[in-house]
Every structure is written in structure tokens, then in C-alpha cells.
Amino acid sequence: MNTIGNLKNKKLAGEKLTCLTSYDASFAQLLDEAGVEIILVGDSLGMVVQGKETTLPVTVDEMIYHAAAVKRGAPEAFIVVDMPFMSYKSPEDALINAGKLMKQSGVNMVKLEGGENQLDTVKKLSDFGIPVCAHLGLLPQSVHKTSGYRVQGREEDQANKLCDEALSLQAVGADMLVLECVPAALAKRISKSLEIPVIGIGAGVDCDGQVLVLYDILAISKGKRPKFSKDFLIGQNSILDALKSYVAAVKAAEFPAAEHSF
């Protein structure tokens, strides 16, 4: 059974961490069997399961429903659940909704998006014993504000701000960080500067671990697959074999390759 402590120890030992999304018990069981250390119940379910255009309409109760299903499928796994849009608009709201998510689903950690604007919220949750995964770089819940899905941190001032925010989030109690769609060199810099595990998605091979949307790596998602993803089902005989292939590729630092990075 993975815990925050042994995930941090794996980072210290230089062992790459693996993470994938899951939204139901059956896939969660397969991920656990394949050796995926962290299961993320992502609000991406709004798009890949519910067929919506963005993640924004997803509700706390919907996240609880899916997270509880994942927990039943993989009761010993380390499970992180996204806090949906507007469920943490203040530290007080965040505390109520994070507590509800953890109590009713049984997950291990909540994840929320944002940097300096979320420091008070992360501290509030941490002070009440709620483990937090922070999320910097591209923030899907803010796509309307940022004019779409774009790589973040290309300019030096942006890169320095992301580094400062990452250190600040760690200082107020974040136990993990997701970096999405940032240049590989910047992600490496941030990963080396933090004591907590840094999980990348479109952030290069030098993060402490990798996360992808499950439906992308199994070619279930419709439309163009993101540059940072890969179809791991090609050449495999089963979904379980594809998941094991993903785990092996991340552990060996063979994924993401240069073509999956910015």
C-alpha cells in the first residue's frame, strides 16, 4: 500500500512514480494490478465519461460517486481526487468540500489548481490534516481565462513565477505537485528544487513521475490525442498489458520521449 511517506521516499531514491486517471471500479482494479502507484480520479471525467466540452460542469457529488467506485475497485491504492471547479473558491469552502470528498469516498488526497492564489487554501486544508496535491502550469479549470490549452512558463518571468509558486505551495503544506504542459527544462528545475513528488503531464521526463488520462493511452478518447500522450495499446494483447507497458516505460525513463515534451 502506497502512502505519502513512501512516495516521497521513492522520489529520494530516484524511482519514477506512475499515475493514471480512473473513474470506475473495473479500470481501477486493472491499474492496481499493473502496478500504478497513484490513481487520479480526475475531473477529466466530465469530458471523457460525460461527453462535455470542458471539466467545468463537474460537481462535488459526481466526483464523490466516481471516487468511491475507484476506491471499491482498488481499496489499497493511493487515490487522489480532483476538487471540481468552484468547489474551493475560499479556504472555508475548500475545507467543507474536501472533507466531504474524503469522508464519503475514502480517498487519500485532494487535488486543486492554482499557485499563489491558493496558498491560504492549501494551508487551511493541511492544517486540518487533509493531504493536498497542488497543480501548476496549464490549469484546465481556467481555460476560458487563459484562452485555451497552451504551454505555460516559456518566458523567463513566467518560469521564475512557477518556481516560486511551487516552493510556496510546498511551504504551506502541499504533499505533491502536478505540473502540466510546461517546458521540460523548467519541470526538471522545479522537480529538483522540491522535496515533495512532482508528477508531470506534458512536462518532460525529469519529473519524479508521470500522469496521463487513461482513455488517451488506450485510444478510447475521440479526436486528436494530446502531443504529450501515447497509445500504449499498440502491440499489446490486452488492456492490462498496455497498462504494464506504460508503467515499465515510465519507470525506465523511456516515456515521455522528446516528441511528447515541450
N, C-alpha and C positions, 0 to 999 in steps of 0.2 A: 504494500500500500504506500503510495507516494504522499508525502507531506511537504509543507513549505520548507521545513528544515532540510529534508533530503534532496529537494530540488535545488536548494542553494548549495548544498554540498556537491551535487553533480556539476554545477557551474564551476565551483572552485577546483574540481578535479579535471575540468576541461571536457567533460562529457556533454555532448549535444543533447538537448531536450526536444521531444516531439510532441506536437499538439495538433489536433484536428477538431473541426466542429462536428457536433452530432445533435440531433433533435428528437430522437426516439430510442426506445429500449433495444431494438434489434441491432441497429448500427452501433450503439454504444457498446454492446456486448462484443461485437466484432473488433472495434477499436481496442478494447481492453485485451482481447485475445492476441491482437497483433503487437502488443507492447507499447501502444501510445501512452505516454505518461500523463498528459494533460488533455482532458476533453473540454472543449469550449461549447457551451450552449449559446450560440451567437444569435443576436437579433437579425442576422442574415436570414433566419428562418422566414422573416417577412417576405423576402424575395424568392428564395428557393423552394420554400414549402407553401407559402400562402399566395405566391404569384403577384405580389405587389411591386411597385416600381422602386420603392426605397424601403429602408428599415424603419422609417419614422412612425408608421401607424401601429407598430407592435406595442402591446400593453404589458404591464407587470403580470397580470393574471395569465396571459398567454405564455410568458417566459416561465412562470411557475409550473404550468401544465407540462411544457416540454422538458424543463429541467428535472422535474420529478420522474418523468418517463425515463430519461437518461440515467438517473440515479438508480432506478429499479433494474435497468439493464446492466449497469456496471457499478455495483454498490461499493466496491473497494477502490474505484478510480478517483483521481484528483479532478474534481469538476469545477469549472469556472462558469459563471453565468453573466451575460451582459445585462446591465441595467438599461432599460429602454429609454428612448428619447423623452425628456421632460419628467423623468422619474427621480431626478436628483437636481432639480432647479435651485434648491437650497440645501445646506447641510442637514437641516431638520427633515426635509422631505426625503433626502437620501437615507438617513438613518431609519426612518419608518419603512421605506420600500426595500432597502437592503435587508433589514431584519425580517420582513415578510418573505422575501425571496429565499433566504437561508432557512428559516424555520419551516416553511411549507414545502420546500423541495429537497432539503438535506444536502445542498451543495457545499463546497469548501471555500469558495471565494466569489466575490462580485467584481465585475469589470466596468469601468466608466471612462468616458472620453474627456480629454482636456488637460491643460497644463496649469499655468499659474492661476487660472480662474477656478480650479478645482482643489486647490491646496487646503482650504478650510474644510471642504467636504471630506477629502481623504483623511485628514487628521481626525475629524469627528468620528468617522467610521472606525478608524484604527483605535482610537481611544476607547471605543465600546467593544473592542475585540473582534471586529469584522475584518477579515483579510481582504485586501484590495489589490486588484490588478489595474494599473493605470494604462492609458493608451494615448500615444503621441504620434505626430506625423499626419497622415491623411485621416480625417475623422469622418466616417460615413454619416454620422448623425448631423453633420454640419455642411453637407454637400451643397445645400441651397445658398448658404452664406459664402462658401469658398468657390462657387461657380463650377462645381463638378469634381470629378475624381482626378486630382493632379498630384504629381510628386511634390513633396514638401522638403524644405531645407536645402535647396540648391544654392542659395545665396549665403554668403558668409554670416551676415547678421541673423538670418533665419536659423542657420546651423547652430550658432552660438546660443541663440534663444532656446532651441530644443535641448541642447546640452544642459543649460541652466535649469530648465523646467524639469528635466529628468532627475537631476540631483536634488532639486527641491521636493519633488514627489517622494523620492526615497526618504528624505529627511523627515517628512511629516508622517511616514508610516506605510507607504506603498510597499507591498511584498513582491511585486512582479510588474514588468512593464512590457507592453506590446508596442512595437514600432512598425508603422505601416507606411509603405511607399516613401521611403527616404533613401538618399544615395547610400550605397554600400559603405563608403569610407566614413560617412557620418555615423551610420549604425555601429560600425566597429568601434569608433571613438566613444560612443555612448556606452556600449556594452562593457568596454574595458574600464570605464570610469565608475561603474555602479557595482555594488555588492549583490544586489538582487538580480534574479534571472531576467534577461531581456529576450523576448520572443519576437522574431521578425516575420513580416509578411511583405514581400517585395522590398526587403531591406538588406539583401546580401547574405553571404554565407557565414560572416563573422559574428552574427548574433549568437547568443547562448542556445537558442533553439529556434524552431520554425513552426508556424501555424498556417494552415490553408483551409479553405472551405471544402468540406468532404465532397460535395456534389461536383466541384470543379475537378478534383483529382480522379473522379470516376466518370467524367464526361457526361454527367447527368444534366448539368446546367445547360440551358439553351442560350444561344447567342455566342458571341466571341469570348473565349476564355481569357482571363487576365494574363498579361505578359509574365507575371511572377508565378503563375501556376503551371502545372504539368499534368498530363493524362497518365497516371500510373497504372491504369488498367491495361494499357497496350502491352501485349506479350505475356500477360498473366492469365491463369486459368480460372481465377475466382476473385471475388472482391477481397477476401481475406489475403490472398497472395499480393494483390495490389497494395493493400494497407501495409503489409510486411515490407514490400519493396520501398514504400515511402519511408518507413522507419529506418530501414537499412541505409537508404540514400542520405538521409539527414544525419544519422549517426556517423557516417563515413565522411561527412562534409562534402559530398558529391552533389547535393542539392541544397540550396539553389545554385545553379551554374551561372556563368556570366550573362547568358541570354535571358535569365529570369530576374536580373538585377538592374538597378539604375545607377 
